[in-house]
C-alpha cells in the first residue's frame, strides 16, 4: 500500500469513528447537546429537572462539593471539609475565590440560605426526602459552614454533589460556575469562570475551553452530532436508544454508563386485582426480563431483586419466592393466579401501564404487554404522568444507599414496609439503620410492591477529542471535565 493511500484510508477511518464530528477542529469550542425540553435554567426546588436542565445547572452553579469525571467527590464551593462528632457534623470552608457572575464573593450566609431552602418542607426538590437527616445548617464564620445531622450519614457528600444541591441566587438562577452562561443562537454559550490567579493577559479563555450548549430532543441532538455540528450528546436513556442504532453513528462514539439505580414497574394502585400480593407476584413472574432487555441492547442485564447489591443493608438483596422457577413455571403459576381471580371476579382483568414516550419505551411495552397477555391480563399503555395501575420507574441512584432504593420503590407499598423504611431513616446509628433497611427490602419483596426489571440504561455520544469523558455509576458527566485542559 502506498503511503498516500495509507494516509487517505487512515483519515477516512478517523472521520468514520467520529460519526462526522471528526471533521471538527480540536481548537474550536466544544458543542454539547443534552436531551431535554430546552436551554433554560430551572429551579430544582420547584420540581424535577430533565437531563438538559440538570446539565446546564451543574455547569453554571455548584454545591459545596461536586462530582469529577469518574463520579468521585471533588471540591466545589468548599475548598476543604472535616467530619466530626462521630459523623454528625460536617464543617465546610468556602474557597476564597468563589464569586458570583457579577464578581461579588460567595458568602457562607448566602450558601446557608440556599441550602435551607432546599431542605425546607415545602421544597419540591427530588433530593429533599433524603435530606431529612439534616438537623441544622449554620454559618460559623463568613467562610465556614456547619451541617449538623440528627444521625450519622457517611453518604451525605454524594447527595451534596448532585446538581439539585447547587447553590445559586434565586432572582437570576445564577451560580458561581464553573462556567458563566450567556444566550447564544437558541442555546447557551458557556465560558469558564475567570481564574483570579491567572495573569491579566491570560484571562480570556481559549476557544477549546468554551462550550456551546443545546437542550433538545434526542433526534435533533443525534442529527447534530452525525452532521459534524457537535461533539457530545448527554442524557440518553432506554427510551431513545433505537434512534442511536438508526443514526449510523460509529460505535467508538457510543458510550454506556454502568449506572446504579432502579428500572422496573412500581405498583401505584392496590385496589381490585392488585390488592392481592399473589396477583402482584403474578405480574412479576410473567415478564421475560432477558428477552426484554436484549431487545433493547444485548449488554443490558436483567435483574430480579430490588437491591443491586448489599450496599449498606445488613443482608444481601432479598430474593422473591419465585426466583428458583424457570420462565415456563413462573407463567404457569401466574396464569393460575389470574384464573383464580377471574373465577371469583368474572370479567376481564385490565391494567394500565404508564410508560414514557419513545421507540425504546415501545420495545419495553411490547414485551410487558406480551407477558401480561400470556397470563390472561389485558394491558393498556398510558403516558407516564397519567393515572395508572403500574408506573415505570427509571432512575439513577443519587448515592449508594439501599435506603434510596426501598424508599423510591415504595410508591404504594404495605404499611409494614413503609414503617420499616421510616425506621431506617430514623435509626439512631448505622447498625440499626442497616437492619431496618434489610427488613424493608424483605418486606417490599414479599409484598410485591415493585417489579424489578434491570438497572437504568444510560448512553452518551462522545467525540474522540473529549478524552477526559468517563463512564460512571452516577451517569453524570460534568462539562468542566470533558477535556484535560478544562478546570
C-alpha positions in Angstrom: 0.0 0.0 0.0 1.4 3.4 -1.0 2.0 6.0 1.8 -0.6 8.3 0.2 -3.3 5.6 0.1 -2.5 4.6 3.7 -2.9 8.2 4.9 -6.2 8.6 3.0 -7.6 5.4 4.5 -6.5 6.4 8.0 -8.2 9.8 7.7 -11.4 8.2 6.4 -11.4 5.7 9.4 -10.9 8.6 11.8 -13.8 10.5 10.3 -16.0 7.4 10.4 -15.1 6.8 14.1 -16.3 10.3 15.0 -19.6 9.9 13.1 -18.9 13.2 11.3 -17.7 15.0 14.4 -14.2 14.1 13.5 -14.3 17.0 11.0 -14.4 19.5 13.8 -11.1 21.0 14.6 -9.6 20.4 18.0 -9.1 24.1 18.8 -12.8 25.0 18.4 -15.5 25.4 21.0 -17.0 22.2 22.3 -20.6 21.9 21.2 -22.8 19.9 23.7 -26.4 18.7 23.3 -28.3 17.4 26.3 -31.7 15.7 25.8 -34.5 17.7 27.3 -37.0 20.4 26.9 -34.8 23.4 26.2 -31.7 25.5 27.0 -33.1 27.4 30.0 -32.1 27.3 33.7 -34.7 26.0 36.1 -35.1 25.9 39.9 -34.7 22.4 41.2 -36.6 23.3 44.4 -39.6 23.9 42.2 -39.7 20.3 40.7 -37.8 17.6 38.9 -35.3 18.7 36.3 -34.9 16.9 33.0 -31.4 15.9 31.8 -30.8 19.1 29.9 -31.7 21.3 32.7 -29.6 19.2 35.2 -26.5 19.5 32.9 -26.9 23.3 32.5 -27.4 23.9 36.2 -24.4 21.8 37.0 -22.3 23.8 34.5 -23.3 27.2 35.9 -23.7 26.5 39.6 -22.0 24.2 42.1 -22.7 22.9 45.5 -20.3 22.7 48.4 -18.8 19.7 46.6 -19.3 18.3 43.1 -18.5 15.2 41.0 -15.5 14.7 38.8 -15.5 12.8 35.6 -15.3 9.4 37.4 -18.2 10.3 39.7 -16.0 10.9 42.7 -16.3 13.8 45.1 -14.1 16.9 44.5 -14.2 20.4 46.0 -16.9 22.8 44.8 -17.7 26.0 46.7 -15.9 24.4 49.6 -12.1 24.0 49.3 -12.0 21.6 52.2 -14.1 19.9 54.9 -13.9 17.8 58.0 -16.3 15.4 59.6 -16.5 15.3 63.4 -18.8 14.2 66.3 -18.9 10.6 65.1 -20.2 11.6 61.7 -22.9 14.0 62.9 -21.2 17.2 61.9 -19.8 18.3 58.5 -17.8 21.5 58.6 -17.0 23.2 55.2 -14.6 26.1 54.5 -15.5 28.1 51.4 -13.0 28.9 48.7 -11.6 32.4 48.9 -12.1 32.9 45.2 -15.7 31.8 44.9 -17.6 34.6 43.2 -21.0 35.3 41.6 -21.1 36.3 37.9 -21.0 40.0 38.9 -17.8 39.4 40.8 -19.3 39.6 44.3 -17.9 37.0 46.7 -20.0 34.0 47.7 -20.6 34.2 51.4 -21.5 31.5 54.0 -24.7 33.3 54.8 -25.8 33.0 51.1 -24.9 29.3 51.0 -26.8 28.6 54.2 -29.9 30.4 53.0 -29.8 28.4 49.7 -29.4 25.0 51.4 -32.1 25.7 54.0 -34.5 26.5 51.1 -33.7 23.1 49.6 -34.3 21.1 52.8 -37.5 23.1 53.7 -40.7 21.1 54.0 -42.3 23.0 51.1 -39.4 22.2 48.7 -40.2 20.1 45.7 -36.5 19.2 45.2 -36.2 15.5 44.3 -33.5 15.0 46.9 -35.4 16.7 49.7 -36.9 13.4 51.1 -33.4 12.1 51.6 -32.1 15.1 53.5 -34.4 14.8 56.5 -31.3 13.7 58.5 -30.1 17.3 58.5 -30.9 19.0 61.8 -29.4 22.4 61.1 -27.2 24.4 58.7 -25.4 27.2 60.3 -23.0 30.0 59.4 -20.0 29.7 61.8 -17.9 32.5 60.1 -18.3 34.4 56.8 -16.4 31.5 55.1 -17.3 28.4 57.3 -20.5 26.4 57.3 -21.5 23.6 59.6 -24.1 21.0 58.6 -25.4 19.3 61.8 -27.1 15.9 61.4 -29.5 14.1 63.7 -27.8 10.8 62.9 -24.5 9.8 61.1 -24.7 9.7 57.3 -21.5 8.6 55.6 -23.1 9.2 52.1 -24.0 12.9 52.7 -21.3 14.2 50.3 -22.7 12.3 47.4 -26.0 14.0 47.9 -24.4 17.4 48.2 -22.5 16.8 44.9 -25.7 16.4 42.9 -26.7 19.4 40.6 -30.0 19.6 42.6 -27.9 20.8 45.5 -26.2 23.5 43.6 -26.1 27.0 45.2 -27.4 29.9 43.1 -29.0 33.3 43.6 -32.8 32.8 43.2 -33.5 36.0 41.3 -31.4 35.1 38.3 -30.7 31.4 38.9 -27.0 32.4 38.5 -24.3 30.4 40.3 -20.6 30.6 40.9 -19.6 28.4 37.9 -17.6 26.5 36.8 -19.0 28.3 33.7 -20.6 31.6 33.0 -23.7 31.5 30.7 -25.0 33.8 28.1 -27.7 33.2 25.5 -26.4 32.1 22.1 -28.3 31.0 18.9 -31.2 29.2 20.5 -28.7 27.7 23.1 -26.3 28.9 25.7 -22.6 30.0 25.4 -20.6 28.7 28.4 -17.3 30.4 29.2 -15.0 29.2 32.1 -15.4 31.4 35.2 -12.4 33.8 35.5 -9.4 32.4 37.3 -8.3 35.1 39.8 -4.8 33.6 39.9 -4.3 33.8 36.2 -2.2 36.6 34.7 -4.2 39.5 33.3 -3.1 38.9 29.7 -4.3 35.2 30.0 -7.7 35.9 31.4 -9.6 35.2 28.2 -10.4 31.5 27.7 -9.1 29.7 24.7 -11.7 28.7 22.1 -11.5 25.0 23.1 -12.3 25.9 26.7 -15.6 27.5 25.6 -18.8 25.4 25.2 -22.0 25.9 23.2 -24.9 24.1 24.9 -28.2 23.0 23.4 -31.1 21.3 25.3 -33.1 19.5 22.6 -34.9 16.3 21.6 -32.8 13.2 21.1 -33.4 13.0 17.4 -32.2 16.6 16.9 -29.1 16.0 19.1 -28.2 12.9 17.2 -28.6 14.5 13.9 -26.4 17.5 15.0 -23.6 15.1 16.0 -23.9 12.9 12.9 -23.6 16.0 10.7 -20.4 17.1 12.5 -22.0 20.0 14.2 -21.5 18.9 17.8 -19.1 16.9 20.0 -21.3 15.4 22.7 -24.8 14.2 23.4 -25.7 13.6 27.1 -28.8 12.4 28.9 -29.7 9.3 26.7 -31.9 6.6 28.2 -33.5 3.4 27.0 -36.5 5.4 25.6 -34.4 6.9 22.8 -31.8 4.2 22.3 -33.2 2.8 19.0 -32.6 6.3 17.5 -28.9 5.8 18.1 -28.8 2.5 16.3 -30.6 4.0 13.4 -28.4 7.1 13.2 -25.4 5.5 11.8 -23.1 7.0 14.4 -19.9 4.9 14.7 -19.6 2.5 17.6 -16.4 4.2 19.2 -18.5 7.3 19.8 -21.3 5.5 21.6 -20.6 5.2 25.4 -22.7 3.4 28.0 -22.7 4.1 31.8 -22.8 1.2 34.3 -25.5 3.2 36.1 -26.8 2.2 39.5 -30.5 2.6 40.2 -34.0 1.3 39.6 -35.7 0.3 36.4 -39.0 -1.5 36.9 -42.7 -1.2 37.5 -44.0 0.3 40.7 -47.4 -0.7 41.9 -49.3 2.6 42.2 -52.8 1.1 42.8 -53.6 -1.6 45.4 -57.2 -2.0 44.5 -59.0 -4.7 42.6 -56.7 -7.3 41.1 -53.6 -5.6 42.5 -54.9 -5.8 46.1 -53.7 -9.4 46.4 -49.9 -9.9 46.8 -50.2 -13.2 44.8 -51.6 -11.2 41.8 -48.8 -8.7 42.0 -46.3 -11.6 42.1 -48.0 -13.0 39.0 -47.1 -9.9 37.0 -43.5 -10.1 38.2 -43.3 -13.8 37.3 -44.8 -13.2 33.8 -42.1 -10.8 32.5 -39.4 -12.3 30.4 -36.6 -10.0 31.6 -33.8 -11.5 29.5 -35.8 -11.1 26.2 -37.0 -7.6 27.2 -33.5 -6.2 27.9 -31.8 -8.0 25.0 -34.4 -6.5 22.6 -33.1 -3.0 23.6 -29.4 -3.8 23.9 -27.5 -7.1 24.1 -25.5 -6.0 27.1 -28.4 -4.7 29.1 -28.5 -7.2 32.0 -31.8 -8.1 33.7 -32.3 -8.1 37.4 -34.9 -9.7 39.7 -34.1 -8.1 43.1 -34.9 -4.6 44.3 -31.3 -4.0 45.6 -28.5 -4.3 43.1 -26.1 -5.4 45.8 -26.0 -5.4 49.6 -24.8 -1.8 49.8 -25.4 -0.5 53.4 -28.1 -3.1 54.1 -27.4 -5.7 56.8 -28.3 -8.5 54.4 -27.8 -9.4 50.8 -30.7 -8.4 48.4 -33.9 -10.2 49.2 -34.9 -12.8 46.6 -38.5 -13.2 45.6 -40.1 -16.6 46.4 -40.5 -17.4 42.7 -36.8 -16.8 41.8 -35.9 -20.5 41.6 -38.6 -21.2 38.9 -37.9 -21.0 35.2 -40.0 -18.8 32.9 -42.5 -21.5 31.9 -43.1 -22.4 35.6 -43.4 -18.8 36.5 -46.0 -18.1 33.8 -47.9 -21.3 34.7 -48.2 -20.2 38.3 -49.1 -16.7 37.2 -51.9 -17.9 34.9 -53.3 -19.9 37.8 -53.4 -16.8 40.0 -55.2 -14.8 37.3 -57.7 -17.7 36.6 -58.4 -18.0 40.3 -59.1 -14.2 40.5 -61.4 -14.3 37.5 -63.5 -17.2 38.9 -64.2 -15.1 41.9 -64.5 -11.9 39.9 -66.0 -12.6 36.5 -64.9 -10.4 33.7 -61.6 -9.3 32.1 -58.6 -8.1 34.1 -57.3 -4.9 32.7 -54.2 -3.0 33.9 -53.0 0.5 32.9 -49.2 0.6 32.5 -47.6 4.1 32.5 -44.5 4.5 30.3 -42.7 7.4 28.7 -42.8 8.1 25.0 -40.0 7.0 22.7 -39.2 4.0 20.5 -37.3 2.2 23.3 -40.3 2.5 25.6 -42.4 1.0 22.8 -40.0 -2.0 22.7 -40.3 -2.4 26.5 -44.1 -2.0 26.2 -44.3 -4.8 23.6 -42.6 -7.3 26.0 -44.5 -6.3 29.0 -47.8 -6.5 27.1 -46.8 -9.9 25.6 -46.2 -11.1 29.2 -49.5 -9.9 30.5 -51.5 -11.3 27.6 -49.8 -14.6 28.2 -51.3 -14.9 31.7 -54.7 -13.6 30.8 -54.4 -9.9 31.6 -55.3 -7.1 29.1 -52.7 -4.3 29.4 -53.4 -0.7 28.4 -50.5 1.7 27.8 -50.8 5.2 29.3 -48.5 8.3 29.4 -46.0 8.4 32.3 -47.9 11.2 34.1 -51.4 9.7 33.5 -53.5 7.7 36.0 -52.2 4.1 36.0 -52.1 0.9 38.0 -48.4 0.3 37.4 -45.8 3.0 36.5 -42.3 2.6 35.1 -39.6 3.9 37.4 -36.3 4.7 35.6 -34.0 6.5 38.0 -30.3 6.6 38.7 -29.4 6.4 42.4 -28.0 9.8 43.7 -26.0 8.0 46.3 -25.0 4.4 47.2 -27.6 3.6 49.9 -30.1 0.8 50.0 -32.5 3.2 51.7 -32.8 5.2 48.5 -33.9 2.0 46.7 -36.5 0.9 49.2 -37.9 4.5 49.6 -38.1 5.1 45.8 -39.7 1.7 45.1 -42.3 2.2 47.8 -44.9 4.2 45.8 -47.9 2.2 47.1 -46.5 -0.4 49.4 -47.8 -2.1 52.6 -47.9 -0.2 55.9 -45.4 -2.6 57.4 -42.9 -1.9 54.6 -43.4 1.9 54.9 -42.9 1.7 58.7 -39.6 -0.1 58.2 -38.4 2.4 55.6 -39.2 5.2 58.0 -37.4 3.3 60.8 -34.3 3.0 58.6 -34.4 6.8 58.1 -34.8 7.5 61.8 -32.4 4.8 63.1 -30.1 6.1 65.9 -27.0 4.5 64.5 -25.6 2.8 61.3 -26.1 -0.7 62.8 -29.8 -0.2 63.4 -30.2 1.5 60.1 -28.7 -1.4 58.2 -31.0 -3.9 59.8 -34.1 -1.8 59.3 -33.2 -1.3 55.6 -32.7 -5.1 55.3 -36.1 -5.7 56.8 -37.7 -3.1 54.5 -36.1 -4.8 51.5 -37.5 -8.2 52.6 -41.0 -6.7 53.3 -41.1 -4.9 49.9 -40.1 -8.0 48.1 -42.7 -10.2 49.8 -45.3 -7.5 49.3 -44.6 -7.3 45.5 -44.8 -3.6 45.6 -42.1 -3.1 43.0 -41.3 -5.3 39.9 -37.5 -5.0 39.2 -36.5 -5.5 35.5 -33.0 -4.1 35.1 -30.6 -1.4 36.1 -31.1 2.0 34.3 -29.8 2.2 30.7 -27.8 5.4 30.1 -25.9 6.4 27.0 -23.8 9.3 25.6 -22.4 10.1 22.2 -18.8 11.4 22.6 -16.4 12.8 20.1 -12.9 11.3 20.3 -11.3 14.6 21.2 -13.2 14.6 24.5 -10.6 12.3 26.1 -11.5 13.1 29.7 -15.1 11.8 29.5 -15.6 8.7 31.7 -18.5 6.4 32.3 -19.6 6.1 36.0 -22.3 4.8 38.2 -23.9 8.2 38.6 -24.3 8.6 34.8 -23.2 12.2 35.4 -20.7 13.9 33.1 -19.7 17.5 34.2 -18.9 19.8 31.4 -15.7 21.1 33.1 -14.3 17.5 32.8 -14.6 16.8 29.1 -11.1 17.9 28.1 -7.9 17.6 30.2 -7.3 21.4 29.8 -10.6 22.4 31.5 -10.9 23.3 35.1 
